[in-house]
Amino acid sequence: PGCSGIESFKGHMMHTARWDYSYTGGDSSGGMTNLRNKRVAIIGTGATAVQVIPHLGEFAKELYVFQRTPSSVDERGNKATTEEFVANALSKPGWQKERMNNFTIMTQTNIPGTKDLIEDGWTKIFRNLQTEFIERKKELIAAKAGKEQMDLLKEMMMLADMKQMHSVRERAEETVNNKQTAEALKPWYQQFCKRPCFHDEYLTTFNRPNVNLIHDPLGVEKITEKGVVSNGSEYSVDLIIFATGFETGAAIMDCGYPIYGVGGLELKEKWKDGPRTLRSMNTSGFPNLFLQNSPQGTFTVNFVQKLVEESKHAAFMISEMNRKGLARFDVTAEAEDEHCEKVFQKSGRGARFLKKCTPGYYNREGQLSTEKTLSAVYMAPLQFFSLLEQIREDGTCFEGFVVQ
């Protein structure tokens, strides 16, 4: 991360994605006993940090949590998987796909009347804040309701959001003993400005005498050879952990190595004015290359579902290449241009809402453009997955490609 003075620190550093168990001890289940005599700083309080901090608080001699913006942390409500639940929900063929699709419907497609099979924190939020209002909006549109009624519906949605976020703030106040700490842990933004978090031990960790919350809306000032400076004070530590997130949503992603196509063209150079793909997974001039998590496809709250569907499609195309004795495929410029134009015209939805939110990766640290862009999604997830399945079934998955 771009912290001033990061190169001067004399202690140990790591990013959460590159966890050093040789230093902390333990494994992914915990047990970090090597931290018993260590002063630890963790920078960041997003979705990763929320999972890490309870373990650090349990084992570190002293833990300093550096927070810019508090996460919305609601109850996870984890419970045991009973034999009855297995028999009722996890036994019939296709149960996993059914539940994945149901979760995506509840959190993204919002089809009124759909039974919630998951009933977790995510689906509760969407039930309360979107599903019933979408149904009501459709009714008002069908009845040709006037502006006054539509504005009233918007106000009702805002009130529902305020009620949800108030319950999250109340949970912090009721759980954390120190009133100043509890106040700093309260999120003051709309629910979908940041990724919602769910954890049953995160807030109680701040009741431990060895855990200190250092809150500064401007973020840490710098790193010194001894530790971290925030709010004008230096905190000396042995270990700094960066829970500072990952690059996501950028038009050009630096994956750490160059990708070259036909004629030595680098992908980063081709995409300098915005990403260009066919259905997000292939790009013209880069034969036999599959991309995952690139723009111009779709997005899923359950990220793994998107990876599974993309991998399934890539595997099918490779198997078809082998079956037909083909060695090379590449997207045509015409097919790519047509897809990019569709993405561009659909872009911009939700940008104005996110622009008003506190800085984070959802809005590119407040720098999100509200103009149309090539770095956008093409379709809703289940619609996109159905499209991929359809072109596999009807034998058109190589339309828009040159194959040899």
Disulfide bonds with the S-S distance in Angstrom:
Cys193-Cys357 1.91
